[in-house]
Structures are given as structure tokens and as C-alpha cells.
Amino acid sequence: MALHYPMAVGLNQGHKMTKNDVIPEVCGFALCEQHAMELLKVSKDKGAHKFIKKRVGTHICAKRKREELSNMLEAVRKTVAKKD
């Protein structure tokens, strides 16, 4: 039986999406992602958006990446809060 991969919706429709979830867990974040996360930590959302847009190229991709990184920061904050 073939492996079942979750399918993406929207611009990524039809592509295998599990690799995008696994890569940050294994390799960590790219330097530009780390810089954007630092900007998001100090509530510089507009600056983070401009920085990411310059790196990835389009407004929509930058919005998606910023949202993804802010969700990661929220998850980290929740795990730290649970430990305390």
C-alpha cells in the first residue's frame, strides 16, 4: 500500500507537504527566518514583513511566512509557560 501524504490547498495544491513540516524540526531555521523571528519578538511586524518580502519576493509569500513564524513563536511561548 502506498504512503498517504496530506495534500495542500491553495497555491501549493497537489504537492506533498510533510517535508515542509519536518525540515525546521531537523535542521532548525534559516538565518533570515531567525532574524525575522527576532523582529517579531519585539513587535516589529511591519519590519519583519518588509524583511521577509525582500527575501522571498512576493507579498503573499511574505504574509504566509510571517504568519508561520509567529505561530512558531506562540508555540514556543506556550511550551515555556507549561514548563514553569
PDB file as gemmi writes it, atoms N, CA and C in Angstrom:
CRYST1    1.000    1.000    1.000  90.00  90.00  90.00 P 1                      
ATOM      1  N   MET A   1       0.842  -1.176   0.000  1.00  0.00           N  
ATOM      2  CA  MET A   1       0.000   0.000   0.000  1.00  0.00           C  
ATOM      3  C   MET A   1       0.891   1.244   0.000  1.00  0.00           C  
ATOM      4  N   ALA A   2       0.525   2.233  -0.760  1.00  0.00           N  
ATOM      5  CA  ALA A   2       1.306   3.459  -0.880  1.00  0.00           C  
ATOM      6  C   ALA A   2       1.128   4.330   0.361  1.00  0.00           C  
ATOM      7  N   LEU A   3       2.145   5.140   0.629  1.00  0.00           N  
ATOM      8  CA  LEU A   3       2.062   6.075   1.740  1.00  0.00           C  
ATOM      9  C   LEU A   3       1.051   7.167   1.426  1.00  0.00           C  
ATOM     10  N   HIS A   4       0.371   7.640   2.444  1.00  0.00           N  
ATOM     11  CA  HIS A   4      -0.617   8.701   2.271  1.00  0.00           C  
ATOM     12  C   HIS A   4      -0.001  10.018   2.730  1.00  0.00           C  
ATOM     13  N   TYR A   5       0.066  10.993   1.853  1.00  0.00           N  
ATOM     14  CA  TYR A   5       0.597  12.302   2.187  1.00  0.00           C  
ATOM     15  C   TYR A   5      -0.555  13.301   2.286  1.00  0.00           C  
ATOM     16  N   PRO A   6      -0.491  14.216   3.248  1.00  0.00           N  
ATOM     17  CA  PRO A   6      -1.534  15.244   3.298  1.00  0.00           C  
ATOM     18  C   PRO A   6      -1.379  16.184   2.106  1.00  0.00           C  
ATOM     19  N   MET A   7      -2.475  16.571   1.520  1.00  0.00           N  
ATOM     20  CA  MET A   7      -2.439  17.447   0.355  1.00  0.00           C  
ATOM     21  C   MET A   7      -2.671  18.886   0.799  1.00  0.00           C  
ATOM     22  N   ALA A   8      -1.992  19.783   0.148  1.00  0.00           N  
ATOM     23  CA  ALA A   8      -2.130  21.196   0.467  1.00  0.00           C  
ATOM     24  C   ALA A   8      -3.277  21.797  -0.326  1.00  0.00           C  
ATOM     25  N   VAL A   9      -3.755  22.921   0.158  1.00  0.00           N  
ATOM     26  CA  VAL A   9      -4.854  23.622  -0.503  1.00  0.00           C  
ATOM     27  C   VAL A   9      -4.330  24.980  -0.952  1.00  0.00           C  
ATOM     28  N   GLY A  10      -4.829  25.490  -2.028  1.00  0.00           N  
ATOM     29  CA  GLY A  10      -4.450  26.820  -2.486  1.00  0.00           C  
ATOM     30  C   GLY A  10      -3.292  26.778  -3.458  1.00  0.00           C  
ATOM     31  N   LEU A  11      -2.294  27.648  -3.235  1.00  0.00           N  
ATOM     32  CA  LEU A  11      -1.173  27.741  -4.164  1.00  0.00           C  
ATOM     33  C   LEU A  11      -0.343  26.467  -4.196  1.00  0.00           C  
ATOM     34  N   ASN A  12      -0.292  25.735  -3.087  1.00  0.00           N  
ATOM     35  CA  ASN A  12       0.509  24.513  -3.018  1.00  0.00           C  
ATOM     36  C   ASN A  12      -0.300  23.270  -3.349  1.00  0.00           C  
ATOM     37  N   GLN A  13      -1.424  23.419  -3.970  1.00  0.00           N  
ATOM     38  CA  GLN A  13      -2.324  22.298  -4.218  1.00  0.00           C  
ATOM     39  C   GLN A  13      -1.631  21.222  -5.050  1.00  0.00           C  
ATOM     40  N   GLY A  14      -1.705  19.997  -4.542  1.00  0.00           N  
ATOM     41  CA  GLY A  14      -1.159  18.868  -5.276  1.00  0.00           C  
ATOM     42  C   GLY A  14       0.251  18.479  -4.885  1.00  0.00           C  
ATOM     43  N   HIS A  15       0.889  19.213  -3.996  1.00  0.00           N  
ATOM     44  CA  HIS A  15       2.262  18.898  -3.611  1.00  0.00           C  
ATOM     45  C   HIS A  15       2.286  18.196  -2.256  1.00  0.00           C  
ATOM     46  N   LYS A  16       3.273  17.345  -2.053  1.00  0.00           N  
ATOM     47  CA  LYS A  16       3.442  16.677  -0.767  1.00  0.00           C  
ATOM     48  C   LYS A  16       3.937  17.706   0.242  1.00  0.00           C  
ATOM     49  N   MET A  17       3.274  17.786   1.384  1.00  0.00           N  
ATOM     50  CA  MET A  17       3.569  18.852   2.325  1.00  0.00           C  
ATOM     51  C   MET A  17       4.268  18.385   3.594  1.00  0.00           C  
ATOM     52  N   THR A  18       4.508  17.087   3.766  1.00  0.00           N  
ATOM     53  CA  THR A  18       5.112  16.637   5.018  1.00  0.00           C  
ATOM     54  C   THR A  18       6.538  17.141   5.159  1.00  0.00           C  
ATOM     55  N   LYS A  19       7.274  17.281   4.059  1.00  0.00           N  
ATOM     56  CA  LYS A  19       8.662  17.724   4.148  1.00  0.00           C  
ATOM     57  C   LYS A  19       8.757  19.129   4.727  1.00  0.00           C  
ATOM     58  N   ASN A  20       7.775  19.989   4.435  1.00  0.00           N  
ATOM     59  CA  ASN A  20       7.811  21.346   4.954  1.00  0.00           C  
ATOM     60  C   ASN A  20       7.624  21.380   6.467  1.00  0.00           C  
ATOM     61  N   ASP A  21       6.975  20.386   7.027  1.00  0.00           N  
ATOM     62  CA  ASP A  21       6.811  20.314   8.474  1.00  0.00           C  
ATOM     63  C   ASP A  21       8.045  19.732   9.149  1.00  0.00           C  
ATOM     64  N   VAL A  22       8.740  18.847   8.465  1.00  0.00           N  
ATOM     65  CA  VAL A  22       9.860  18.125   9.064  1.00  0.00           C  
ATOM     66  C   VAL A  22      11.147  18.942   9.035  1.00  0.00           C  
ATOM     67  N   ILE A  23      11.365  19.729   7.996  1.00  0.00           N  
ATOM     68  CA  ILE A  23      12.641  20.426   7.817  1.00  0.00           C  
ATOM     69  C   ILE A  23      13.003  21.330   8.998  1.00  0.00           C  
ATOM     70  N   PRO A  24      12.108  22.209   9.501  1.00  0.00           N  
ATOM     71  CA  PRO A  24      12.504  23.039  10.649  1.00  0.00           C  
ATOM     72  C   PRO A  24      12.806  22.223  11.907  1.00  0.00           C  
ATOM     73  N   GLU A  25      12.126  21.091  12.073  1.00  0.00           N  
ATOM     74  CA  GLU A  25      12.383  20.264  13.250  1.00  0.00           C  
ATOM     75  C   GLU A  25      13.778  19.661  13.195  1.00  0.00           C  
ATOM     76  N   VAL A  26      14.216  19.258  12.017  1.00  0.00           N  
ATOM     77  CA  VAL A  26      15.502  18.579  11.873  1.00  0.00           C  
ATOM     78  C   VAL A  26      16.646  19.580  11.768  1.00  0.00           C  
ATOM     79  N   CYS A  27      16.495  20.575  10.904  1.00  0.00           N  
ATOM     80  CA  CYS A  27      17.597  21.478  10.579  1.00  0.00           C  
ATOM     81  C   CYS A  27      17.569  22.793  11.346  1.00  0.00           C  
ATOM     82  N   GLY A  28      16.456  23.127  11.944  1.00  0.00           N  
ATOM     83  CA  GLY A  28      16.326  24.434  12.561  1.00  0.00           C  
ATOM     84  C   GLY A  28      15.873  25.452  11.530  1.00  0.00           C  
ATOM     85  N   PHE A  29      16.008  26.726  11.851  1.00  0.00           N  
ATOM     86  CA  PHE A  29      15.538  27.787  10.966  1.00  0.00           C  
ATOM     87  C   PHE A  29      16.704  28.394  10.206  1.00  0.00           C  
ATOM     88  N   ALA A  30      16.405  28.921   9.031  1.00  0.00           N  
ATOM     89  CA  ALA A  30      17.405  29.634   8.245  1.00  0.00           C  
ATOM     90  C   ALA A  30      17.739  30.951   8.949  1.00  0.00           C  
ATOM     91  N   LEU A  31      18.877  31.542   8.586  1.00  0.00           N  
ATOM     92  CA  LEU A  31      19.296  32.777   9.235  1.00  0.00           C  
ATOM     93  C   LEU A  31      18.293  33.901   9.022  1.00  0.00           C  
ATOM     94  N   CYS A  32      17.736  33.994   7.817  1.00  0.00           N  
ATOM     95  CA  CYS A  32      16.760  35.061   7.570  1.00  0.00           C  
ATOM     96  C   CYS A  32      15.496  34.829   8.396  1.00  0.00           C  
ATOM     97  N   GLU A  33      15.127  33.566   8.616  1.00  0.00           N  
ATOM     98  CA  GLU A  33      13.967  33.267   9.454  1.00  0.00           C  
ATOM     99  C   GLU A  33      14.252  33.619  10.910  1.00  0.00           C  
ATOM    100  N   GLN A  34      15.467  33.359  11.369  1.00  0.00           N  
ATOM    101  CA  GLN A  34      15.833  33.704  12.739  1.00  0.00           C  
ATOM    102  C   GLN A  34      15.776  35.217  12.944  1.00  0.00           C  
ATOM    103  N   HIS A  35      16.270  35.970  11.959  1.00  0.00           N  
ATOM    104  CA  HIS A  35      16.239  37.432  12.056  1.00  0.00           C  
ATOM    105  C   HIS A  35      14.798  37.935  12.082  1.00  0.00           C  
ATOM    106  N   ALA A  36      13.957  37.369  11.246  1.00  0.00           N  
ATOM    107  CA  ALA A  36      12.547  37.771  11.219  1.00  0.00           C  
ATOM    108  C   ALA A  36      11.862  37.428  12.538  1.00  0.00           C  
ATOM    109  N   MET A  37      12.206  36.291  13.135  1.00  0.00           N  
ATOM    110  CA  MET A  37      11.621  35.917  14.422  1.00  0.00           C  
ATOM    111  C   MET A  37      12.047  36.894  15.517  1.00  0.00           C  
ATOM    112  N   GLU A  38      13.295  37.367  15.459  1.00  0.00           N  
ATOM    113  CA  GLU A  38      13.744  38.365  16.432  1.00  0.00           C  
ATOM    114  C   GLU A  38      12.948  39.659  16.282  1.00  0.00           C  
ATOM    115  N   LEU A  39      12.670  40.052  15.038  1.00  0.00           N  
ATOM    116  CA  LEU A  39      11.853  41.249  14.817  1.00  0.00           C  
ATOM    117  C   LEU A  39      10.439  41.042  15.345  1.00  0.00           C  
ATOM    118  N   LEU A  40       9.891  39.856  15.162  1.00  0.00           N  
ATOM    119  CA  LEU A  40       8.543  39.576  15.648  1.00  0.00           C  
ATOM    120  C   LEU A  40       8.492  39.554  17.173  1.00  0.00           C  
ATOM    121  N   LYS A  41       9.577  39.124  17.816  1.00  0.00           N  
ATOM    122  CA  LYS A  41       9.611  39.078  19.282  1.00  0.00           C  
ATOM    123  C   LYS A  41       9.465  40.466  19.890  1.00  0.00           C  
ATOM    124  N   VAL A  42      10.015  41.476  19.217  1.00  0.00           N  
ATOM    125  CA  VAL A  42       9.955  42.836  19.745  1.00  0.00           C  
ATOM    126  C   VAL A  42       8.843  43.648  19.082  1.00  0.00           C  
ATOM    127  N   SER A  43       7.848  42.957  18.533  1.00  0.00           N  
ATOM    128  CA  SER A  43       6.640  43.558  17.953  1.00  0.00           C  
ATOM    129  C   SER A  43       6.931  44.484  16.773  1.00  0.00           C  
ATOM    130  N   LYS A  44       7.889  44.127  15.956  1.00  0.00           N  
ATOM    131  CA  LYS A  44       8.184  44.871  14.729  1.00  0.00           C  
ATOM    132  C   LYS A  44       7.605  44.098  13.545  1.00  0.00           C  
ATOM    133  N   ASP A  45       6.271  43.972  13.515  1.00  0.00           N  
ATOM    134  CA  ASP A  45       5.611  43.171  12.484  1.00  0.00           C  
ATOM    135  C   ASP A  45       5.839  43.733  11.086  1.00  0.00           C  
ATOM    136  N   LYS A  46       5.742  45.052  10.966  1.00  0.00           N  
ATOM    137  CA  LYS A  46       5.914  45.662   9.645  1.00  0.00           C  
ATOM    138  C   LYS A  46       7.350  45.480   9.151  1.00  0.00           C  
ATOM    139  N   GLY A  47       8.305  45.658  10.051  1.00  0.00           N  
ATOM    140  CA  GLY A  47       9.706  45.463   9.675  1.00  0.00           C  
ATOM    141  C   GLY A  47       9.990  44.025   9.297  1.00  0.00           C  
ATOM    142  N   ALA A  48       9.388  43.096  10.034  1.00  0.00           N  
ATOM    143  CA  ALA A  48       9.562  41.679   9.724  1.00  0.00           C  
ATOM    144  C   ALA A  48       8.961  41.360   8.365  1.00  0.00           C  
ATOM    145  N   HIS A  49       7.794  41.941   8.085  1.00  0.00           N  
ATOM    146  CA  HIS A  49       7.143  41.703   6.789  1.00  0.00           C  
ATOM    147  C   HIS A  49       8.005  42.230   5.644  1.00  0.00           C  
ATOM    148  N   LYS A  50       8.548  43.433   5.802  1.00  0.00           N  
ATOM    149  CA  LYS A  50       9.399  44.011   4.758  1.00  0.00           C  
ATOM    150  C   LYS A  50      10.655  43.167   4.549  1.00  0.00           C  
ATOM    151  N   PHE A  51      11.255  42.708   5.649  1.00  0.00           N  
ATOM    152  CA  PHE A  51      12.467  41.897   5.561  1.00  0.00           C  
ATOM    153  C   PHE A  51      12.184  40.579   4.849  1.00  0.00           C  
ATOM    154  N   ILE A  52      11.103  39.912   5.227  1.00  0.00           N  
ATOM    155  CA  ILE A  52      10.759  38.625   4.613  1.00  0.00           C  
ATOM    156  C   ILE A  52      10.391  38.823   3.148  1.00  0.00           C  
ATOM    157  N   LYS A  53       9.663  39.901   2.848  1.00  0.00           N  
ATOM    158  CA  LYS A  53       9.253  40.161   1.464  1.00  0.00           C  
ATOM    159  C   LYS A  53      10.470  40.359   0.573  1.00  0.00           C  
ATOM    160  N   LYS A  54      11.483  41.012   1.109  1.00  0.00           N  
ATOM    161  CA  LYS A  54      12.710  41.217   0.342  1.00  0.00           C  
ATOM    162  C   LYS A  54      13.395  39.884   0.052  1.00  0.00           C  
ATOM    163  N   ARG A  55      13.291  38.937   0.985  1.00  0.00           N  
ATOM    164  CA  ARG A  55      13.947  37.644   0.819  1.00  0.00           C  
ATOM    165  C   ARG A  55      13.158  36.687  -0.079  1.00  0.00           C  
ATOM    166  N   VAL A  56      11.827  36.599   0.124  1.00  0.00           N  
ATOM    167  CA  VAL A  56      11.044  35.602  -0.617  1.00  0.00           C  
ATOM    168  C   VAL A  56      10.465  36.148  -1.913  1.00  0.00           C  
ATOM    169  N   GLY A  57      10.288  37.459  -2.021  1.00  0.00           N  
ATOM    170  CA  GLY A  57       9.924  38.034  -3.300  1.00  0.00           C  
ATOM    171  C   GLY A  57       8.518  38.570  -3.440  1.00  0.00           C  
ATOM    172  N   THR A  58       7.505  37.910  -2.893  1.00  0.00           N  
ATOM    173  CA  THR A  58       6.144  38.382  -3.120  1.00  0.00           C  
ATOM    174  C   THR A  58       5.446  38.679  -1.802  1.00  0.00           C  
ATOM    175  N   HIS A  59       4.431  39.518  -1.898  1.00  0.00           N  
ATOM    176  CA  HIS A  59       3.671  39.943  -0.724  1.00  0.00           C  
ATOM    177  C   HIS A  59       2.945  38.762  -0.081  1.00  0.00           C  
ATOM    178  N   ILE A  60       2.314  37.924  -0.896  1.00  0.00           N  
ATOM    179  CA  ILE A  60       1.526  36.803  -0.366  1.00  0.00           C  
ATOM    180  C   ILE A  60       2.430  35.785   0.326  1.00  0.00           C  
ATOM    181  N   CYS A  61       3.569  35.469  -0.293  1.00  0.00           N  
ATOM    182  CA  CYS A  61       4.505  34.523   0.330  1.00  0.00           C  
ATOM    183  C   CYS A  61       5.067  35.093   1.629  1.00  0.00           C  
ATOM    184  N   ALA A  62       5.304  36.401   1.657  1.00  0.00           N  
ATOM    185  CA  ALA A  62       5.816  37.039   2.868  1.00  0.00           C  
ATOM    186  C   ALA A  62       4.784  36.987   3.987  1.00  0.00           C  
ATOM    187  N   LYS A  63       3.510  37.226   3.640  1.00  0.00           N  
ATOM    188  CA  LYS A  63       2.455  37.136   4.655  1.00  0.00           C  
ATOM    189  C   LYS A  63       2.373  35.733   5.221  1.00  0.00           C  
ATOM    190  N   ARG A  64       2.463  34.734   4.354  1.00  0.00           N  
ATOM    191  CA  ARG A  64       2.377  33.342   4.795  1.00  0.00           C  
ATOM    192  C   ARG A  64       3.563  32.984   5.696  1.00  0.00           C  
ATOM    193  N   LYS A  65       4.761  33.409   5.312  1.00  0.00           N  
ATOM    194  CA  LYS A  65       5.959  33.108   6.098  1.00  0.00           C  
ATOM    195  C   LYS A  65       5.913  33.816   7.445  1.00  0.00           C  
ATOM    196  N   ARG A  66       5.455  35.078   7.466  1.00  0.00           N  
ATOM    197  CA  ARG A  66       5.361  35.817   8.729  1.00  0.00           C  
ATOM    198  C   ARG A  66       4.369  35.150   9.670  1.00  0.00           C  
ATOM    199  N   GLU A  67       3.245  34.710   9.125  1.00  0.00           N  
ATOM    200  CA  GLU A  67       2.239  34.024   9.939  1.00  0.00           C  
ATOM    201  C   GLU A  67       2.795  32.706  10.484  1.00  0.00           C  
ATOM    202  N   GLU A  68       3.519  31.982   9.642  1.00  0.00           N  
ATOM    203  CA  GLU A  68       4.116  30.711  10.064  1.00  0.00           C  
ATOM    204  C   GLU A  68       5.112  30.923  11.202  1.00  0.00           C  
ATOM    205  N   LEU A  69       5.963  31.948  11.069  1.00  0.00           N  
ATOM    206  CA  LEU A  69       6.958  32.218  12.106  1.00  0.00           C  
ATOM    207  C   LEU A  69       6.307  32.710  13.395  1.00  0.00           C  
ATOM    208  N   SER A  70       5.268  33.518  13.290  1.00  0.00           N  
ATOM    209  CA  SER A  70       4.598  33.983  14.507  1.00  0.00           C  
ATOM    210  C   SER A  70       3.883  32.834  15.207  1.00  0.00           C  
ATOM    211  N   ASN A  71       3.345  31.887  14.446  1.00  0.00           N  
ATOM    212  CA  ASN A  71       2.742  30.699  15.059  1.00  0.00           C  
ATOM    213  C   ASN A  71       3.794  29.857  15.772  1.00  0.00           C  
ATOM    214  N   MET A  72       4.981  29.757  15.188  1.00  0.00           N  
ATOM    215  CA  MET A  72       6.072  29.025  15.838  1.00  0.00           C  
ATOM    216  C   MET A  72       6.460  29.694  17.154  1.00  0.00           C  
ATOM    217  N   LEU A  73       6.534  31.024  17.148  1.00  0.00           N  
ATOM    218  CA  LEU A  73       6.869  31.742  18.380  1.00  0.00           C  
ATOM    219  C   LEU A  73       5.817  31.521  19.456  1.00  0.00           C  
ATOM    220  N   GLU A  74       4.547  31.522  19.063  1.00  0.00           N  
ATOM    221  CA  GLU A  74       3.472  31.255  20.021  1.00  0.00           C  
ATOM    222  C   GLU A  74       3.605  29.866  20.618  1.00  0.00           C  
ATOM    223  N   ALA A  75       3.918  28.885  19.786  1.00  0.00           N  
ATOM    224  CA  ALA A  75       4.071  27.514  20.265  1.00  0.00           C  
ATOM    225  C   ALA A  75       5.227  27.417  21.255  1.00  0.00           C  
ATOM    226  N   VAL A  76       6.323  28.114  20.965  1.00  0.00           N  
ATOM    227  CA  VAL A  76       7.474  28.099  21.874  1.00  0.00           C  
ATOM    228  C   VAL A  76       7.103  28.749  23.199  1.00  0.00           C  
ATOM    229  N   ARG A  77       6.377  29.866  23.137  1.00  0.00           N  
ATOM    230  CA  ARG A  77       5.964  30.543  24.374  1.00  0.00           C  
ATOM    231  C   ARG A  77       5.058  29.659  25.221  1.00  0.00           C  
ATOM    232  N   LYS A  78       4.165  28.924  24.565  1.00  0.00           N  
ATOM    233  CA  LYS A  78       3.261  28.036  25.301  1.00  0.00           C  
ATOM    234  C   LYS A  78       4.023  26.906  25.977  1.00  0.00           C  
ATOM    235  N   THR A  79       5.009  26.324  25.287  1.00  0.00           N  
ATOM    236  CA  THR A  79       5.776  25.234  25.895  1.00  0.00           C  
ATOM    237  C   THR A  79       6.606  25.742  27.064  1.00  0.00           C  
ATOM    238  N   VAL A  80       7.151  26.949  26.949  1.00  0.00           N  
ATOM    239  CA  VAL A  80       7.920  27.523  28.060  1.00  0.00           C  
ATOM    240  C   VAL A  80       7.002  27.803  29.239  1.00  0.00           C  
ATOM    241  N   ALA A  81       5.796  28.289  28.967  1.00  0.00           N  
ATOM    242  CA  ALA A  81       4.844  28.576  30.041  1.00  0.00           C  
ATOM    243  C   ALA A  81       4.407  27.295  30.743  1.00  0.00           C  
ATOM    244  N   LYS A  82       4.271  26.205  30.007  1.00  0.00           N  
ATOM    245  CA  LYS A  82       3.887  24.932  30.617  1.00  0.00           C  
ATOM    246  C   LYS A  82       4.981  24.398  31.530  1.00  0.00           C  
ATOM    247  N   LYS A  83       6.252  24.616  31.151  1.00  0.00           N  
ATOM    248  CA  LYS A  83       7.365  24.131  31.969  1.00  0.00           C  
ATOM    249  C   LYS A  83       7.432  24.858  33.303  1.00  0.00           C  
ATOM    250  N   ASP A  84       7.060  26.137  33.312  1.00  0.00           N  
ATOM    251  CA  ASP A  84       7.108  26.920  34.558  1.00  0.00           C  
ATOM    252  C   ASP A  84       5.942  26.614  35.409  1.00  0.00           C  
TER     253      ASP A  84                                                      
END                                                                             
